[in-house]
Amino acid sequence: MDSFRFVHAADLHIDSPFAGVGDADNRVATRLREATYEAFQNLVDLCIKQNADFLVIAGDVYDGADRSVRAQLRFRDGLSKLVNAGIQSFVVHGNHDPLDGWQSSISWPEGVHIFGATPEWKNFEKNGEVVAAVQGMSYPTREVTDNLALQFSPPQSGNLFAIGLLHANVGANSAHPNYAPCTVEDLSGSGIDYWALGHVHTRQTLKLAAPVIAYPGNTQGRHPNETGARGALVVDVDPSGASRSEFVTLDVVRWERADVDISNLEAIDSLDSAIRQTTDNLSAQAEDRDVVCRLNLVGRGPLHEQLASDGAVEDLLDAVRSAWSSGGSPWVWVEQITDSTRPAIDIEARAKQDDFLGATLKRGLLSSVEADEIDRLTEVVSDVYTGRRQGLPKATDEQVSEWAEEARWYLAELLEQGK
């Protein structure tokens, strides 16, 4: 068997709207609207630059079932460019773009295979020899709760490198809907050599060999929880059937989060400088990409009281946005600044003092860490956090503990000020 190379991508979410982000700056909003398209173009360019033999895309090509004509044409044009370069494509659809969604009558070029709602095998030839076989299936409708992995058939030949192309939640990842749920054990017993997965947006390899089970993550982060580099996997398979992969970044806008510590700062202009330095650092880390970020002000110090005044945090946000507004790309857009600072009180030491405040703070500490106290507080808020339709979702122990800790700091600040 000849060695070969393929690129494994997933969750392109072409035409993702990024609703509400960057609306205050037309430059940012325009860039975000184009981000998923540009990331897909980077994927096409990667395949050509790396001399890939073929591309596999593991679902959620489009962001919505009612995919736009623009998105479909751009996708077709990208795959056509690959065909012209001698690179085939194998594609499945996922929960965001199932087969029963609207699509226009677009003719796909030779060399592009889009799998239907039942698993099928497609061979790949190199130098006149079949060296690999790809089996895949698309979602017929948005909500697929069956274990699709069990519908895949064993490879037709043990001499071919077998790839399974599937959009699925392996191991019940709680960060994503549990569509097409399956386990590593389900995939391991299939006889397939490489499972090219999609659906989970964070890159991870669930099994390194026999078989390889991998998520490449999405090609472009779409919201503040999708931080860090996004891209695809370039996979090389040698004549023995052994594979190795390399992650390559494709995103054009990087999402990030960062803390800014006030502990050693005395003046608000020092904090403004620290915020700008943080955004400079994020820009450098993104390596010429634009950045959308959320900043969290942390630490204890005298600035805590100033930040609590009306409009202080909003003014800092306006200032850092203004600082980045005049230049071109790469830019940084601070979407949000959160104030999580605390007053300059040593709360642990204060809780040990033998007075009313000390006793109150000590009781607050117990409420945030002891199971009986957490249960008591949970009961107090149960009329509101009911989990029923007319109420808020049921509070977790972690949330209740955080509320108790927040209340402890609030009391400490009020009582210290009232001395």
C-alpha positions as CSV (number, residue, x, y, z in Angstrom):
1,M,0.0,0.0,0.0
2,D,1.3,3.5,-0.9
3,S,1.5,6.0,1.9
4,F,-1.1,8.8,1.7
5,R,-2.2,12.0,3.4
6,F,-5.7,13.2,4.3
7,V,-7.1,16.2,6.2
8,H,-9.7,15.7,8.9
9,A,-12.0,18.7,9.6
10,A,-15.4,19.1,11.2
11,D,-17.9,21.7,12.4
12,L,-17.2,24.4,9.8
13,H,-20.5,26.1,10.7
14,I,-20.3,28.2,7.5
15,D,-22.5,31.3,7.7
16,S,-22.5,31.4,11.5
17,P,-24.2,34.8,12.4
18,F,-22.3,35.8,15.5
19,A,-25.4,37.7,16.5
20,G,-24.9,40.6,18.8
21,V,-21.1,40.4,18.9
22,G,-19.3,43.5,17.7
23,D,-22.5,45.4,16.8
24,A,-21.0,48.5,18.2
25,D,-18.1,48.4,15.7
26,N,-18.9,47.7,12.1
27,R,-15.3,46.6,11.4
28,V,-15.7,43.8,14.0
29,A,-19.2,42.8,12.9
30,T,-18.1,42.5,9.3
31,R,-15.0,40.5,10.1
32,L,-17.0,38.0,12.2
33,R,-19.6,37.5,9.5
34,E,-16.9,36.5,7.1
35,A,-14.9,34.5,9.7
36,T,-16.3,31.0,9.0
37,Y,-16.0,31.5,5.2
38,E,-12.4,32.6,5.6
39,A,-11.6,29.6,7.9
40,F,-13.1,27.3,5.2
41,Q,-10.9,28.9,2.6
42,N,-7.9,28.4,4.9
43,L,-8.9,24.7,5.0
44,V,-9.0,24.5,1.2
45,D,-5.6,26.2,1.0
46,L,-4.2,23.8,3.7
47,C,-5.2,20.8,1.7
48,I,-3.5,22.1,-1.4
49,K,-0.4,23.3,0.4
50,Q,0.0,20.0,2.2
51,N,-0.5,18.0,-1.0
52,A,-3.3,16.1,0.7
53,D,-4.8,13.2,-1.2
54,F,-8.3,13.8,0.2
55,L,-10.4,15.7,2.7
56,V,-12.9,14.3,5.2
57,I,-15.5,16.6,6.8
58,A,-17.3,15.2,9.8
59,G,-20.6,17.1,9.9
60,D,-22.0,20.6,10.5
61,V,-20.7,22.1,7.3
62,Y,-23.4,24.8,7.6
63,D,-24.5,26.6,10.8
64,G,-28.2,26.0,10.1
65,A,-30.6,23.6,8.5
66,D,-31.9,26.4,6.3
67,R,-28.5,27.0,4.8
68,S,-28.1,30.1,2.6
69,V,-27.5,29.9,-1.1
70,R,-24.3,32.0,-0.5
71,A,-23.0,29.4,2.0
72,Q,-23.7,26.5,-0.4
73,L,-22.1,28.2,-3.3
74,R,-19.0,29.1,-1.3
75,F,-18.7,25.5,-0.1
76,R,-19.1,24.1,-3.6
77,D,-16.5,26.5,-5.0
78,G,-14.0,25.5,-2.3
79,L,-14.5,21.8,-3.0
80,S,-14.3,22.5,-6.8
81,K,-10.9,24.1,-6.2
82,L,-9.8,21.0,-4.4
83,V,-11.0,18.8,-7.3
84,N,-9.0,20.9,-9.7
85,A,-6.0,20.2,-7.5
86,G,-6.6,16.5,-7.6
87,I,-8.0,16.3,-4.1
88,Q,-11.2,14.4,-3.4
89,S,-13.6,15.2,-0.6
90,F,-15.9,13.0,1.6
91,V,-18.6,14.8,3.6
92,V,-21.3,14.0,6.1
93,H,-23.9,16.3,7.6
94,G,-24.7,16.6,11.3
95,N,-27.3,18.0,13.6
96,H,-26.9,21.6,12.4
97,D,-27.3,20.8,8.7
98,P,-29.3,17.5,8.5
99,L,-30.4,16.1,5.2
100,D,-34.0,17.2,5.7
101,G,-32.9,20.9,5.9
102,W,-33.5,23.2,2.9
103,Q,-30.9,23.1,0.2
104,S,-30.8,24.5,-3.3
105,S,-30.3,22.4,-6.4
106,I,-26.5,22.6,-6.5
107,S,-24.5,20.1,-8.6
108,W,-21.4,18.8,-6.8
109,P,-18.2,18.3,-8.8
110,E,-16.8,14.8,-9.6
111,G,-14.5,13.9,-6.7
112,V,-16.9,15.1,-4.0
113,H,-19.0,12.5,-2.2
114,I,-21.7,13.5,0.3
115,F,-22.9,10.5,2.3
116,G,-26.6,9.8,2.8
117,A,-28.6,8.7,5.8
118,T,-27.3,5.1,5.8
119,P,-23.7,4.0,6.1
120,E,-21.8,3.2,2.9
121,W,-18.2,2.6,1.9
122,K,-16.3,4.6,-0.7
123,N,-12.9,3.7,-1.9
124,F,-10.0,6.0,-2.5
125,E,-7.4,5.1,-5.1
126,K,-3.8,6.3,-5.4
127,N,-1.6,5.5,-8.4
128,G,-4.2,3.0,-9.6
129,E,-4.4,1.1,-6.3
130,V,-7.2,1.3,-3.7
131,V,-5.4,2.3,-0.5
132,A,-8.2,3.5,1.7
133,A,-11.9,3.2,2.3
134,V,-14.2,5.8,3.9
135,Q,-17.5,4.9,5.5
136,G,-19.9,7.6,6.6
137,M,-23.5,8.6,7.2
138,S,-25.3,11.9,7.5
139,Y,-28.0,12.9,9.9
140,P,-31.4,12.5,8.3
141,T,-32.9,15.0,10.7
142,R,-31.6,17.3,13.5
143,E,-32.2,15.2,16.6
144,V,-30.6,11.8,16.2
145,T,-30.5,9.9,19.5
146,D,-29.7,6.4,18.1
147,N,-26.2,5.0,18.4
148,L,-25.2,5.4,14.8
149,A,-21.8,3.8,15.4
150,L,-23.5,0.4,15.7
151,Q,-24.9,0.8,12.1
152,F,-21.4,0.9,10.6
153,S,-20.2,-2.3,9.0
154,P,-16.7,-3.8,9.3
155,P,-14.2,-3.0,6.5
156,Q,-14.6,-5.0,3.3
157,S,-10.9,-5.7,3.1
158,G,-8.2,-5.9,5.8
159,N,-5.7,-4.6,3.3
160,L,-7.2,-1.1,3.2
161,F,-6.9,1.7,5.7
162,A,-10.5,2.1,6.9
163,I,-11.9,5.5,8.0
164,G,-15.2,6.0,9.8
165,L,-16.7,9.5,9.3
166,L,-19.2,10.3,12.0
167,H,-20.9,13.2,13.7
168,A,-21.4,11.9,17.3
169,N,-21.1,12.5,21.0
170,V,-18.6,9.9,22.3
171,G,-18.7,9.4,26.0
172,A,-21.7,11.7,26.7
173,N,-19.8,15.0,26.6
174,S,-22.0,17.3,28.6
175,A,-20.8,20.4,26.7
176,H,-22.7,19.3,23.6
177,P,-26.2,17.8,22.9
178,N,-26.1,14.0,23.2
179,Y,-26.8,13.2,19.6
180,A,-25.7,9.9,18.1
181,P,-24.4,8.9,21.5
182,C,-21.8,6.1,21.6
183,T,-18.7,5.0,23.5
184,V,-15.0,4.5,22.8
185,E,-15.7,0.7,23.1
186,D,-18.4,0.9,20.4
187,L,-15.9,2.5,18.0
188,S,-13.0,0.2,19.0
189,G,-14.8,-2.9,18.1
190,S,-15.7,-1.8,14.6
191,G,-12.5,-2.9,12.7
192,I,-12.1,0.7,11.5
193,D,-8.6,2.1,11.7
194,Y,-9.4,5.8,12.1
195,W,-12.6,7.4,13.4
196,A,-12.8,10.9,12.0
197,L,-15.3,12.5,14.3
198,G,-17.2,15.8,14.5
199,H,-19.7,17.5,16.9
200,V,-17.4,18.2,19.8
201,H,-15.8,21.6,19.2
202,T,-12.7,21.1,21.4
203,R,-9.9,19.2,19.8
204,Q,-9.2,15.9,21.5
205,T,-7.9,12.4,20.7
206,L,-9.9,9.8,22.6
207,K,-7.7,6.9,21.4
208,L,-4.2,7.1,19.9
209,A,-4.2,3.8,18.0
210,A,-6.1,0.6,17.1
211,P,-8.2,2.5,16.3
212,V,-7.4,6.2,16.3
213,I,-10.5,8.1,17.6
214,A,-10.2,11.9,17.1
215,Y,-12.1,15.2,17.1
216,P,-10.3,18.0,15.3
217,G,-12.5,20.6,16.9
218,N,-14.2,23.3,14.9
219,T,-12.3,25.4,12.3
220,Q,-13.4,28.8,13.7
221,G,-14.4,29.6,17.3
222,R,-17.9,31.0,17.4
223,H,-18.4,32.3,21.0
224,P,-16.6,33.2,24.2
225,N,-16.5,29.6,25.4
226,E,-14.6,28.4,22.3
227,T,-11.2,29.9,23.2
228,G,-7.8,29.2,21.8
229,A,-6.6,27.9,18.4
230,R,-9.1,26.2,16.1
231,G,-8.3,24.2,13.0
232,A,-7.9,20.7,11.4
233,L,-5.8,17.6,11.6
234,V,-3.4,16.6,8.8
235,V,-3.0,12.8,8.9
236,D,-0.2,10.8,7.3
237,V,-0.6,7.0,6.8
238,D,2.5,5.0,6.0
239,P,2.6,1.7,4.0
240,S,2.2,-0.4,7.2
241,G,-1.1,1.4,8.0
242,A,0.3,3.4,10.9
243,S,-0.9,7.0,11.1
244,R,0.3,10.2,12.8
245,S,-1.5,13.5,12.8
246,E,-0.6,17.2,13.2
247,F,-2.9,19.9,14.2
248,V,-2.9,23.0,12.0
249,T,-4.6,26.3,12.9
250,L,-7.2,27.7,10.5
251,D,-9.2,30.3,12.5
252,V,-9.1,34.0,11.6
253,V,-10.6,35.4,14.7
254,R,-9.4,34.1,18.1
255,W,-11.7,34.0,21.2
256,E,-9.9,34.4,24.5
257,R,-10.5,35.1,28.2
258,A,-8.0,36.7,30.6
259,D,-7.8,37.9,34.2
260,V,-6.4,41.4,35.1
261,D,-5.2,41.5,38.7
262,I,-5.8,44.8,40.7
263,S,-3.8,43.6,43.8
264,N,-0.8,45.8,43.2
265,L,-2.5,48.7,41.6
266,E,-3.3,51.9,43.4
267,A,-4.8,54.2,40.7
268,I,-7.5,53.6,38.1
269,D,-5.2,54.8,35.3
270,S,-2.8,52.0,36.3
271,L,-5.6,49.5,35.8
272,D,-6.4,51.1,32.4
273,S,-2.7,50.5,31.5
274,A,-2.9,46.9,32.8
275,I,-6.0,46.2,30.7
276,R,-4.3,47.5,27.6
277,Q,-1.2,45.5,28.3
278,T,-3.4,42.4,28.6
279,T,-5.0,43.0,25.2
280,D,-1.5,43.5,23.7
281,N,-0.4,40.2,25.1
282,L,-3.5,38.4,23.7
283,S,-2.9,40.0,20.3
284,A,0.7,38.7,20.3
285,Q,-0.4,35.2,21.3
286,A,-2.9,35.1,18.5
287,E,-0.1,35.4,15.9
288,D,-1.6,38.1,13.6
289,R,-5.2,37.0,14.1
290,D,-7.9,39.3,15.3
291,V,-9.1,38.7,18.9
292,V,-12.4,38.9,20.6
293,C,-12.0,38.6,24.4
294,R,-13.6,38.8,27.8
295,L,-11.6,40.3,30.6
296,N,-12.2,39.5,34.3
297,L,-10.9,41.9,37.0
298,V,-9.7,39.9,40.0
299,G,-7.7,40.4,43.2
300,R,-8.1,42.5,46.3
301,G,-7.2,46.1,46.7
302,P,-8.2,49.7,47.1
303,L,-9.5,49.9,43.5
304,H,-12.4,47.5,44.4
305,E,-14.4,50.4,45.8
306,Q,-13.7,52.6,42.8
307,L,-14.8,49.9,40.4
308,A,-18.1,49.6,42.3
309,S,-19.1,53.1,41.4
310,D,-21.6,53.7,38.7
311,G,-20.2,53.4,35.2
312,A,-16.6,52.7,36.2
313,V,-16.3,49.3,34.5
314,E,-18.2,50.5,31.4
315,D,-15.8,53.5,31.1
316,L,-12.8,51.1,31.2
317,L,-14.4,49.0,28.5
318,D,-15.0,52.1,26.3
319,A,-11.4,53.2,26.9
320,V,-9.8,49.9,25.8
321,R,-12.2,49.7,22.8
322,S,-11.3,53.2,21.8
323,A,-7.6,52.4,22.1
324,W,-8.0,49.6,19.5
325,S,-10.4,51.4,17.2
326,S,-8.0,53.4,15.1
327,G,-5.7,50.7,13.8
328,G,-6.2,48.1,11.2
329,S,-6.0,44.3,11.5
330,P,-5.0,42.6,13.7
331,W,-7.3,44.2,16.3
332,V,-8.6,43.2,19.7
333,W,-12.3,43.7,20.6
334,V,-13.0,43.5,24.3
335,E,-16.6,42.1,24.3
336,Q,-17.0,42.4,28.1
337,I,-15.2,43.3,31.3
338,T,-16.4,41.6,34.5
339,D,-15.6,42.9,38.0
340,S,-14.8,40.0,40.3
341,T,-12.5,42.0,42.6
342,R,-12.7,42.0,46.4
343,P,-12.1,44.6,49.1
344,A,-8.7,44.9,50.7
345,I,-9.8,42.8,53.7
346,D,-8.0,39.7,54.9
347,I,-11.2,37.8,55.3
348,E,-9.7,34.6,56.7
349,A,-7.9,36.6,59.4
350,R,-10.9,38.7,60.1
351,A,-13.1,35.6,60.6
352,K,-10.9,34.5,63.5
353,Q,-11.6,37.7,65.5
354,D,-13.9,37.3,68.5
355,D,-16.6,39.8,67.5
356,F,-19.9,39.9,65.6
357,L,-18.2,40.3,62.2
358,G,-15.8,37.5,62.9
359,A,-18.7,35.2,63.9
360,T,-20.7,36.1,60.8
361,L,-17.8,35.5,58.5
362,K,-17.0,32.2,60.1
363,R,-20.6,31.1,59.6
364,G,-20.4,32.2,56.0
365,L,-17.3,30.1,55.4
366,L,-19.1,27.0,56.8
367,S,-22.1,27.8,54.5
368,S,-19.8,27.7,51.4
369,V,-18.0,24.4,52.2
370,E,-20.1,22.2,54.5
371,A,-22.6,19.9,52.9
372,D,-25.3,20.4,55.6
373,E,-25.0,24.2,55.2
374,I,-25.2,24.0,51.4
375,D,-28.3,21.8,51.7
376,R,-29.9,24.4,54.0
377,L,-29.2,27.3,51.6
378,T,-30.5,25.2,48.7
379,E,-33.8,24.8,50.6
380,V,-33.9,28.5,51.2
381,V,-33.8,29.3,47.4
382,S,-35.8,26.3,46.3
383,D,-39.0,28.3,45.7
384,V,-37.3,30.3,43.0
385,Y,-34.7,27.8,41.7
386,T,-37.2,25.0,41.2
387,G,-36.1,23.5,37.9
388,R,-39.8,23.6,36.8
389,R,-41.0,25.5,33.8
390,Q,-42.1,28.6,35.7
391,G,-38.9,28.7,37.8
392,L,-35.2,29.0,37.3
393,P,-33.0,25.9,36.8
394,K,-32.3,24.0,40.0
395,A,-29.1,25.4,41.6
396,T,-26.1,23.1,41.8
397,D,-24.1,22.7,45.0
398,E,-21.3,24.6,43.3
399,Q,-23.6,27.6,42.6
400,V,-24.9,27.7,46.1
401,S,-21.3,27.6,47.5
402,E,-20.4,30.5,45.2
403,W,-23.4,32.5,46.4
404,A,-22.5,31.9,50.0
405,E,-18.9,33.0,49.4
406,E,-20.1,36.2,47.5
407,A,-22.4,37.0,50.4
408,R,-19.6,36.6,52.9
409,W,-17.5,39.1,51.1
410,Y,-20.5,41.5,50.7
411,L,-21.1,41.3,54.5
412,A,-17.5,41.8,55.3
413,E,-17.4,45.0,53.2
414,L,-20.6,46.4,54.6
415,L,-19.8,45.8,58.2
416,E,-16.2,47.0,57.9
417,Q,-17.4,50.2,56.3
418,G,-20.0,50.7,59.1
419,K,-17.5,50.6,61.9
